[in-house]
Amino acid sequence: MNTSLMIANRQTFFGPGSLRELLPLLQGNPLPTLLFCGQSFLQGEAWQALESGLAPLLTGTEIVRHEASPQEIDAWVERWRGKVHRVVAIGGGSVLDAAKAFATMSQHPLATLRYLEKVGDTPVTGETLPLIAVPTTAGTGSEVTQNAVVTDKKDIRVKASLRHANFVPDVAILDPELLKGTPDSILACCAIDAFTHLFEAYLSSKGNLFTRQTALSGLRAFVHAWPNLNRTDQAGDDAREQMLLASWLGGASLSMAGLGVIHGIAGELGAIRDFHHGEVCGRLLLPFLTLLADEENAQQQTLMSALVEELFPGFTVPPARLLTAWLKDNAITPFWEAPPSLSEEEVSWVLARANSKNALVNYSEAQQRFMIEEAYRVA
């Protein structure tokens, strides 16, 4: 593949304390602004420090409690259409995706489902409101991707995207201080989501030297950060900053090269169960690495050897097995333990819809079933 498109923010602020850039950005260009955030943000120190300056600049606030449904997005649009001209999103991936979806649908006349991938019948136009994205977790990379994920678990059971290059947030503010105090389980599950984005993009059939070097840069940052995410000293501060970088690079990588079979399964599972997406990816990653260890695809073997030599020079263990051991040995919490249960009906539903996406290998239904059954208790 000879060409690639780099998707990136028009402006990115990075580093400890960079949240302080938000108020000057808003004050320098006064517009009616809607804030999307999580309830936990409004109860935290960052909001306390910002509130007196930020609140007068806002037309309103919407609280995002989970992955947004089409109906919730439509309700926000009905409430705010024509009343706001800019959006600020401060939160995890669900918050950022909800804000991106609202910014887009507020500029489109039809209901969200009409535009949604997999089920819609109308293409998006690319019209959207300007958006400032401030992630408070390091995993999804939504602050730099061109898609807004929308989930309907009740009616049509679908997890899909609104997607256009114009939907990349205009501004990203990446402040690792916002990750302080995050529970270990959230830190680890978000981080393993970032790893999966980077890893699947690195192994993508759409990849080339440019996309793989981008992913490799993110994987280096991940390896530096993974063991120390919850430390309260300088090593912890450095780790959270590195993981925020890994997450951003993961979003850029997946935008260029796409994802693989892990997300091909995880996206369908996310349409029917309220599992944390990062945890789903992490649980599926480990059995995928088992498959990878025995996979004979020559290009994949070459890429894996090059990857592990870059990350762990002088390795002697087979690459996929080394990665599995290192991820488990250095995790701040054993996210793969105590697996939830799935019914056989749910497994069959997922397998009927899952696919290998952009993986170099077309994984069979039997191989995908192996991944699910290794990751979950199937009753």
MARDREN-332319 format. One line per field, with one value per residue (C-alpha): residue number from 1; residue in three letters; x, y, z. Coordinates in Angstrom, 1 decimal, decimal comma, padded with zeros to 4 digits. Example, Ala and Ser with C-alpha at 12.3 -4.5 7.8 and 13.67 -1.06 7.14 Angstrom:
num: [1 / 2] $
residu: [ALA / SER] $
px: [012,3 / 013,7] $
py: [-004,5 / -001,1] $
pz: [007,8 / 007,1] $
REM end
This chain:
num: [1 / 2 / 3 / 4 / 5 / 6 / 7 / 8 / 9 / 10 / 11 / 12 / 13 / 14 / 15 / 16 / 17 / 18 / 19 / 20 / 21 / 22 / 23 / 24 / 25 / 26 / 27 / 28 / 29 / 30 / 31 / 32 / 33 / 34 / 35 / 36 / 37 / 38 / 39 / 40 / 41 / 42 / 43 / 44 / 45 / 46 / 47 / 48 / 49 / 50 / 51 / 52 / 53 / 54 / 55 / 56 / 57 / 58 / 59 / 60 / 61 / 62 / 63 / 64 / 65 / 66 / 67 / 68 / 69 / 70 / 71 / 72 / 73 / 74 / 75 / 76 / 77 / 78 / 79 / 80 / 81 / 82 / 83 / 84 / 85 / 86 / 87 / 88 / 89 / 90 / 91 / 92 / 93 / 94 / 95 / 96 / 97 / 98 / 99 / 100 / 101 / 102 / 103 / 104 / 105 / 106 / 107 / 108 / 109 / 110 / 111 / 112 / 113 / 114 / 115 / 116 / 117 / 118 / 119 / 120 / 121 / 122 / 123 / 124 / 125 / 126 / 127 / 128 / 129 / 130 / 131 / 132 / 133 / 134 / 135 / 136 / 137 / 138 / 139 / 140 / 141 / 142 / 143 / 144 / 145 / 146 / 147 / 148 / 149 / 150 / 151 / 152 / 153 / 154 / 155 / 156 / 157 / 158 / 159 / 160 / 161 / 162 / 163 / 164 / 165 / 166 / 167 / 168 / 169 / 170 / 171 / 172 / 173 / 174 / 175 / 176 / 177 / 178 / 179 / 180 / 181 / 182 / 183 / 184 / 185 / 186 / 187 / 188 / 189 / 190 / 191 / 192 / 193 / 194 / 195 / 196 / 197 / 198 / 199 / 200 / 201 / 202 / 203 / 204 / 205 / 206 / 207 / 208 / 209 / 210 / 211 / 212 / 213 / 214 / 215 / 216 / 217 / 218 / 219 / 220 / 221 / 222 / 223 / 224 / 225 / 226 / 227 / 228 / 229 / 230 / 231 / 232 / 233 / 234 / 235 / 236 / 237 / 238 / 239 / 240 / 241 / 242 / 243 / 244 / 245 / 246 / 247 / 248 / 249 / 250 / 251 / 252 / 253 / 254 / 255 / 256 / 257 / 258 / 259 / 260 / 261 / 262 / 263 / 264 / 265 / 266 / 267 / 268 / 269 / 270 / 271 / 272 / 273 / 274 / 275 / 276 / 277 / 278 / 279 / 280 / 281 / 282 / 283 / 284 / 285 / 286 / 287 / 288 / 289 / 290 / 291 / 292 / 293 / 294 / 295 / 296 / 297 / 298 / 299 / 300 / 301 / 302 / 303 / 304 / 305 / 306 / 307 / 308 / 309 / 310 / 311 / 312 / 313 / 314 / 315 / 316 / 317 / 318 / 319 / 320 / 321 / 322 / 323 / 324 / 325 / 326 / 327 / 328 / 329 / 330 / 331 / 332 / 333 / 334 / 335 / 336 / 337 / 338 / 339 / 340 / 341 / 342 / 343 / 344 / 345 / 346 / 347 / 348 / 349 / 350 / 351 / 352 / 353 / 354 / 355 / 356 / 357 / 358 / 359 / 360 / 361 / 362 / 363 / 364 / 365 / 366 / 367 / 368 / 369 / 370 / 371 / 372 / 373 / 374 / 375 / 376 / 377 / 378 / 379] $
residu: [MET / ASN / THR / SER / LEU / MET / ILE / ALA / ASN / ARG / GLN / THR / PHE / PHE / GLY / PRO / GLY / SER / LEU / ARG / GLU / LEU / LEU / PRO / LEU / LEU / GLN / GLY / ASN / PRO / LEU / PRO / THR / LEU / LEU / PHE / CYS / GLY / GLN / SER / PHE / LEU / GLN / GLY / GLU / ALA / TRP / GLN / ALA / LEU / GLU / SER / GLY / LEU / ALA / PRO / LEU / LEU / THR / GLY / THR / GLU / ILE / VAL / ARG / HIS / GLU / ALA / SER / PRO / GLN / GLU / ILE / ASP / ALA / TRP / VAL / GLU / ARG / TRP / ARG / GLY / LYS / VAL / HIS / ARG / VAL / VAL / ALA / ILE / GLY / GLY / GLY / SER / VAL / LEU / ASP / ALA / ALA / LYS / ALA / PHE / ALA / THR / MET / SER / GLN / HIS / PRO / LEU / ALA / THR / LEU / ARG / TYR / LEU / GLU / LYS / VAL / GLY / ASP / THR / PRO / VAL / THR / GLY / GLU / THR / LEU / PRO / LEU / ILE / ALA / VAL / PRO / THR / THR / ALA / GLY / THR / GLY / SER / GLU / VAL / THR / GLN / ASN / ALA / VAL / VAL / THR / ASP / LYS / LYS / ASP / ILE / ARG / VAL / LYS / ALA / SER / LEU / ARG / HIS / ALA / ASN / PHE / VAL / PRO / ASP / VAL / ALA / ILE / LEU / ASP / PRO / GLU / LEU / LEU / LYS / GLY / THR / PRO / ASP / SER / ILE / LEU / ALA / CYS / CYS / ALA / ILE / ASP / ALA / PHE / THR / HIS / LEU / PHE / GLU / ALA / TYR / LEU / SER / SER / LYS / GLY / ASN / LEU / PHE / THR / ARG / GLN / THR / ALA / LEU / SER / GLY / LEU / ARG / ALA / PHE / VAL / HIS / ALA / TRP / PRO / ASN / LEU / ASN / ARG / THR / ASP / GLN / ALA / GLY / ASP / ASP / ALA / ARG / GLU / GLN / MET / LEU / LEU / ALA / SER / TRP / LEU / GLY / GLY / ALA / SER / LEU / SER / MET / ALA / GLY / LEU / GLY / VAL / ILE / HIS / GLY / ILE / ALA / GLY / GLU / LEU / GLY / ALA / ILE / ARG / ASP / PHE / HIS / HIS / GLY / GLU / VAL / CYS / GLY / ARG / LEU / LEU / LEU / PRO / PHE / LEU / THR / LEU / LEU / ALA / ASP / GLU / GLU / ASN / ALA / GLN / GLN / GLN / THR / LEU / MET / SER / ALA / LEU / VAL / GLU / GLU / LEU / PHE / PRO / GLY / PHE / THR / VAL / PRO / PRO / ALA / ARG / LEU / LEU / THR / ALA / TRP / LEU / LYS / ASP / ASN / ALA / ILE / THR / PRO / PHE / TRP / GLU / ALA / PRO / PRO / SER / LEU / SER / GLU / GLU / GLU / VAL / SER / TRP / VAL / LEU / ALA / ARG / ALA / ASN / SER / LYS / ASN / ALA / LEU / VAL / ASN / TYR / SER / GLU / ALA / GLN / GLN / ARG / PHE / MET / ILE / GLU / GLU / ALA / TYR / ARG / VAL / ALA] $
px: [000,0 / 001,6 / -000,5 / -002,0 / -004,1 / -003,0 / -005,9 / -005,0 / -006,2 / -005,7 / -004,2 / -003,0 / -001,9 / 000,1 / 001,6 / 000,9 / -001,2 / -002,3 / -005,9 / -005,1 / -005,3 / -009,0 / -010,2 / -008,1 / -009,3 / -012,9 / -012,4 / -010,4 / -013,4 / -016,6 / -019,3 / -022,4 / -020,7 / -022,1 / -020,1 / -020,3 / -018,7 / -019,2 / -020,6 / -017,3 / -015,6 / -018,0 / -017,1 / -013,4 / -010,6 / -010,2 / -013,8 / -013,4 / -010,4 / -012,1 / -015,7 / -015,5 / -013,9 / -015,6 / -019,2 / -019,9 / -018,7 / -021,1 / -024,6 / -025,3 / -024,0 / -024,9 / -023,9 / -022,9 / -023,3 / -022,6 / -022,1 / -024,7 / -027,7 / -029,2 / -032,2 / -030,1 / -028,2 / -031,5 / -032,8 / -029,7 / -030,1 / -033,7 / -032,8 / -029,8 / -030,1 / -029,3 / -028,6 / -024,9 / -022,1 / -019,2 / -018,8 / -016,3 / -016,0 / -014,2 / -014,2 / -013,5 / -014,2 / -018,0 / -018,1 / -016,0 / -017,9 / -021,3 / -020,1 / -018,8 / -022,1 / -024,0 / -021,8 / -022,4 / -026,1 / -026,9 / -025,9 / -027,9 / -031,7 / -032,5 / -032,5 / -029,1 / -030,0 / -030,4 / -026,7 / -025,2 / -022,9 / -024,3 / -027,9 / -028,3 / -029,5 / -028,1 / -024,5 / -023,2 / -022,2 / -019,2 / -021,0 / -020,2 / -019,7 / -016,2 / -015,2 / -012,5 / -011,8 / -010,2 / -009,7 / -009,7 / -008,7 / -005,9 / -007,3 / -009,9 / -008,0 / -011,4 / -009,8 / -008,1 / -010,3 / -012,8 / -015,6 / -018,2 / -019,3 / -023,0 / -024,6 / -028,1 / -028,4 / -032,2 / -033,9 / -031,7 / -028,6 / -025,9 / -022,6 / -021,5 / -020,0 / -020,8 / -017,7 / -016,1 / -012,7 / -014,3 / -015,3 / -011,8 / -011,9 / -010,4 / -008,5 / -007,2 / -006,0 / -004,0 / -003,3 / -002,0 / -002,9 / -006,5 / -005,7 / -004,6 / -006,8 / -008,4 / -009,1 / -006,6 / -009,2 / -010,1 / -006,5 / -005,6 / -008,6 / -008,3 / -004,6 / -005,1 / -007,6 / -004,8 / -002,5 / -005,0 / -005,5 / -001,8 / -001,2 / -004,0 / -003,1 / 000,6 / -000,6 / -003,2 / -003,4 / -003,8 / -000,6 / 002,7 / 005,9 / 004,4 / 001,4 / 003,5 / 006,1 / 003,3 / 001,9 / 005,4 / 005,9 / 002,7 / 003,7 / 007,1 / 005,2 / 002,8 / 005,7 / 007,2 / 003,9 / 002,1 / 003,9 / 003,7 / 000,3 / -001,0 / 002,2 / 001,9 / 005,5 / 007,3 / 007,5 / 003,7 / 003,4 / 005,7 / 003,7 / 000,4 / 001,9 / 003,3 / 000,0 / -001,9 / 000,6 / 000,1 / -003,7 / -003,5 / -001,1 / -003,5 / -006,3 / -004,2 / -003,0 / -006,5 / -007,7 / -005,0 / -004,7 / -007,9 / -008,3 / -008,4 / -010,4 / -010,3 / -012,3 / -014,3 / -015,6 / -015,6 / -017,8 / -020,5 / -020,2 / -020,6 / -023,9 / -025,5 / -023,6 / -022,6 / -019,0 / -016,2 / -014,9 / -011,2 / -011,7 / -013,4 / -010,4 / -008,0 / -009,8 / -009,9 / -006,3 / -004,8 / -006,4 / -005,7 / -002,0 / -002,3 / -003,6 / -000,9 / 001,8 / 000,8 / -000,1 / 002,1 / 001,4 / 004,9 / 004,2 / 002,7 / 005,6 / 008,1 / 006,2 / 005,9 / 009,6 / 010,5 / 008,0 / 009,3 / 013,0 / 012,2 / 010,4 / 012,4 / 015,8 / 017,5 / 014,3 / 014,5 / 010,9 / 008,5 / 007,1 / 003,4 / 004,2 / 006,6 / 004,0 / 001,5 / 003,8 / 005,0 / 001,5 / 000,4 / 003,5 / 003,5 / -000,3 / -001,3 / -004,4 / -005,3 / -008,1 / -008,3 / -009,5 / -013,1 / -014,5 / -018,2 / -020,5 / -022,1 / -024,9 / -024,5 / -027,2 / -025,1 / -022,0 / -023,8 / -025,3 / -021,8 / -020,2 / -022,8 / -021,9 / -018,1 / -015,4 / -011,6 / -011,7 / -008,2 / -006,3 / -003,6 / -005,3 / -009,0 / -009,8 / -012,4 / -015,6 / -013,9 / -010,9 / -013,2 / -015,2 / -012,0 / -011,2 / -014,6 / -014,6 / -011,1 / -012,1 / -015,5 / -017,5 / -019,9 / -023,0] $
py: [000,0 / 003,2 / 006,0 / 006,9 / 009,7 / 011,2 / 012,2 / 014,7 / 017,6 / 021,1 / 022,0 / 019,8 / 020,8 / 018,2 / 017,8 / 018,3 / 021,4 / 021,8 / 022,0 / 025,6 / 026,3 / 025,7 / 029,1 / 031,2 / 029,2 / 029,9 / 033,5 / 034,3 / 033,3 / 033,7 / 031,4 / 029,7 / 026,5 / 023,3 / 021,1 / 017,3 / 015,6 / 012,8 / 013,2 / 012,3 / 015,3 / 017,7 / 016,2 / 016,4 / 018,9 / 019,9 / 021,2 / 023,0 / 024,8 / 025,6 / 026,3 / 030,0 / 030,8 / 028,1 / 028,2 / 031,8 / 030,7 / 027,8 / 027,8 / 024,5 / 021,1 / 017,5 / 014,6 / 011,4 / 008,2 / 005,5 / 004,9 / 007,2 / 005,7 / 007,2 / 008,2 / 010,2 / 011,9 / 012,9 / 014,3 / 016,4 / 017,7 / 018,6 / 020,4 / 022,4 / 022,7 / 026,3 / 027,3 / 026,3 / 026,8 / 025,0 / 021,9 / 021,0 / 017,4 / 016,5 / 012,8 / 009,3 / 007,8 / 007,6 / 011,3 / 012,3 / 010,1 / 011,5 / 015,0 / 014,2 / 012,6 / 015,6 / 018,1 / 016,2 / 015,5 / 019,0 / 019,9 / 017,2 / 017,2 / 013,5 / 011,1 / 009,6 / 006,1 / 007,3 / 008,2 / 005,4 / 002,8 / -000,7 / 000,4 / 003,9 / 004,8 / 008,4 / 009,5 / 012,2 / 015,5 / 016,3 / 019,3 / 019,5 / 022,0 / 022,9 / 020,6 / 020,8 / 017,3 / 016,8 / 013,1 / 012,1 / 008,5 / 007,1 / 004,4 / 005,2 / 007,9 / 009,4 / 012,9 / 012,2 / 009,8 / 010,6 / 008,5 / 008,9 / 005,5 / 005,1 / 002,1 / 000,8 / -002,2 / -002,2 / -002,0 / -002,9 / -004,0 / -002,3 / -000,5 / 001,5 / 004,9 / 008,2 / 008,7 / 011,6 / 013,2 / 016,5 / 014,8 / 014,8 / 017,3 / 020,7 / 020,9 / 018,2 / 019,0 / 016,1 / 016,7 / 013,6 / 015,2 / 014,4 / 010,7 / 011,0 / 009,1 / 006,9 / 003,4 / 000,7 / -001,3 / 001,7 / 002,7 / -000,8 / -001,5 / 001,8 / 001,3 / -002,2 / -000,7 / 001,7 / -001,3 / -003,1 / -000,1 / 000,2 / -003,6 / -004,2 / -001,2 / -002,4 / -005,8 / -004,4 / -005,4 / -001,7 / -000,8 / 000,6 / 001,9 / 005,2 / 003,7 / 001,0 / 003,5 / 005,6 / 002,5 / 001,5 / 004,9 / 004,4 / 000,9 / 002,1 / 004,7 / 001,9 / -000,4 / 002,5 / 003,2 / -000,1 / -001,2 / 002,2 / 003,6 / 003,7 / 004,9 / 008,2 / 009,3 / 010,8 / 007,4 / 007,3 / 010,8 / 009,9 / 006,7 / 008,5 / 011,0 / 008,2 / 006,4 / 009,5 / 009,7 / 006,0 / 006,5 / 009,5 / 007,6 / 004,6 / 006,8 / 008,2 / 004,6 / 003,1 / 006,1 / 005,4 / 001,6 / 000,2 / -002,5 / -006,3 / -009,3 / -008,3 / -005,2 / -007,2 / -009,2 / -006,5 / -004,2 / -006,8 / -007,9 / -004,2 / -004,1 / -006,5 / -006,4 / -003,5 / -004,6 / -002,0 / -001,9 / -001,8 / -004,9 / -006,7 / -006,0 / -007,1 / -010,3 / -011,1 / -010,0 / -012,8 / -015,7 / -013,8 / -013,9 / -017,6 / -017,9 / -015,6 / -017,8 / -020,6 / -018,5 / -019,2 / -016,1 / -015,0 / -011,3 / -011,5 / -013,5 / -011,0 / -008,0 / -009,7 / -010,5 / -006,9 / -005,5 / -007,6 / -007,0 / -003,2 / -003,4 / -006,1 / -006,4 / -009,8 / -011,7 / -015,5 / -016,4 / -016,6 / -013,1 / -013,6 / -015,7 / -013,0 / -010,3 / -012,4 / -013,0 / -009,4 / -007,9 / -010,2 / -009,9 / -006,1 / -005,4 / -003,2 / -005,4 / -008,8 / -007,6 / -011,1 / -012,8 / -013,6 / -013,6 / -012,7 / -015,3 / -015,3 / -017,5 / -019,7 / -017,6 / -014,5 / -016,1 / -017,3 / -013,8 / -012,2 / -014,8 / -014,3 / -010,6 / -010,5 / -010,3 / -010,0 / -006,4 / -005,4 / -008,3 / -009,9 / -013,3 / -014,0 / -015,7 / -018,5 / -018,7 / -021,5 / -019,3 / -016,4 / -018,8 / -019,9 / -016,3 / -015,8 / -019,0 / -018,4 / -014,8 / -015,6 / -018,3 / -019,6 / -021,2] $
pz: [000,0 / -001,1 / 000,3 / 003,6 / 005,1 / 008,4 / 010,6 / 013,3 / 015,3 / 014,1 / 017,5 / 020,3 / 023,7 / 025,6 / 029,0 / 032,7 / 033,3 / 029,7 / 030,8 / 031,6 / 027,9 / 027,8 / 029,2 / 026,9 / 023,9 / 024,8 / 025,8 / 022,7 / 020,5 / 022,4 / 021,1 / 022,8 / 024,1 / 025,4 / 027,8 / 027,7 / 030,7 / 033,2 / 036,7 / 038,2 / 036,5 / 038,1 / 041,5 / 041,0 / 041,6 / 038,0 / 037,8 / 041,1 / 039,7 / 036,4 / 037,5 / 038,3 / 035,0 / 032,8 / 034,0 / 032,7 / 029,2 / 028,9 / 027,5 / 029,2 / 030,4 / 029,5 / 031,7 / 029,8 / 031,9 / 029,4 / 025,7 / 024,0 / 022,2 / 019,1 / 021,1 / 023,6 / 020,8 / 019,2 / 022,5 / 022,9 / 019,4 / 019,9 / 023,1 / 021,8 / 018,0 / 016,9 / 020,5 / 020,7 / 018,2 / 019,9 / 022,0 / 024,7 / 025,8 / 029,0 / 030,0 / 028,8 / 025,4 / 025,9 / 026,7 / 023,8 / 021,4 / 022,6 / 022,1 / 018,6 / 017,7 / 019,0 / 017,2 / 014,0 / 014,3 / 015,3 / 011,8 / 010,1 / 009,7 / 010,2 / 013,2 / 014,2 / 013,0 / 009,5 / 009,3 / 011,4 / 009,8 / 009,4 / 009,7 / 008,2 / 004,7 / 004,4 / 004,2 / 006,6 / 004,9 / 007,1 / 008,6 / 012,4 / 015,2 / 016,3 / 019,2 / 021,9 / 023,3 / 026,7 / 027,5 / 031,2 / 030,4 / 028,2 / 025,9 / 023,2 / 021,4 / 020,5 / 020,7 / 017,4 / 015,5 / 012,8 / 014,2 / 016,9 / 018,3 / 019,0 / 020,8 / 020,8 / 023,1 / 023,4 / 020,0 / 017,0 / 019,1 / 017,2 / 018,0 / 015,0 / 014,1 / 012,5 / 010,5 / 008,5 / 008,4 / 009,5 / 012,8 / 014,2 / 017,0 / 016,2 / 019,4 / 021,8 / 025,3 / 026,7 / 030,4 / 032,3 / 035,6 / 034,8 / 035,1 / 038,7 / 041,1 / 038,4 / 039,8 / 038,8 / 036,9 / 034,7 / 034,1 / 033,1 / 030,9 / 029,1 / 028,6 / 027,1 / 024,7 / 023,5 / 023,2 / 021,1 / 018,8 / 018,3 / 017,9 / 015,5 / 013,4 / 013,4 / 012,0 / 009,6 / 006,0 / 005,2 / 007,0 / 005,5 / 006,8 / 007,9 / 009,7 / 011,4 / 012,6 / 014,1 / 015,8 / 017,0 / 018,6 / 020,5 / 021,5 / 022,9 / 025,0 / 026,2 / 027,3 / 029,2 / 031,0 / 031,6 / 034,8 / 036,6 / 035,8 / 039,4 / 041,1 / 043,0 / 042,5 / 039,5 / 037,8 / 037,9 / 036,5 / 033,7 / 033,0 / 032,8 / 030,4 / 028,2 / 028,2 / 027,1 / 024,2 / 023,4 / 023,4 / 021,0 / 018,7 / 018,9 / 017,7 / 014,9 / 013,9 / 013,8 / 011,7 / 009,1 / 009,1 / 010,7 / 013,3 / 013,4 / 014,6 / 018,3 / 017,5 / 015,0 / 017,9 / 020,6 / 018,6 / 018,3 / 021,9 / 022,9 / 021,2 / 023,6 / 026,9 / 029,2 / 029,4 / 029,6 / 026,0 / 027,0 / 029,3 / 026,4 / 024,2 / 026,9 / 027,5 / 023,8 / 023,3 / 025,3 / 023,4 / 020,1 / 021,1 / 021,6 / 018,0 / 016,8 / 018,3 / 016,0 / 012,9 / 009,9 / 007,9 / 006,8 / 006,8 / 010,3 / 011,6 / 010,2 / 011,7 / 015,1 / 015,2 / 014,3 / 016,8 / 019,8 / 018,8 / 018,9 / 022,2 / 024,0 / 022,3 / 022,5 / 023,1 / 022,9 / 023,7 / 020,6 / 020,1 / 020,9 / 024,0 / 025,2 / 024,8 / 026,7 / 029,6 / 029,7 / 029,7 / 032,5 / 034,6 / 034,5 / 034,8 / 037,7 / 038,0 / 036,6 / 034,3 / 032,7 / 035,9 / 037,0 / 033,5 / 033,2 / 031,6 / 028,1 / 027,0 / 023,9 / 022,3 / 022,8 / 021,5 / 018,4 / 017,9 / 018,1 / 015,8 / 013,1 / 012,9 / 013,8 / 011,3 / 011,0 / 009,8 / 008,5 / 010,0 / 007,7 / 008,4 / 007,9 / 011,2 / 011,0 / 013,0 / 015,0 / 015,8 / 016,8 / 019,0 / 020,6 / 021,5 / 023,1 / 025,0 / 026,4 / 027,4 / 028,9 / 030,7 / 028,2 / 029,8] $
REM end
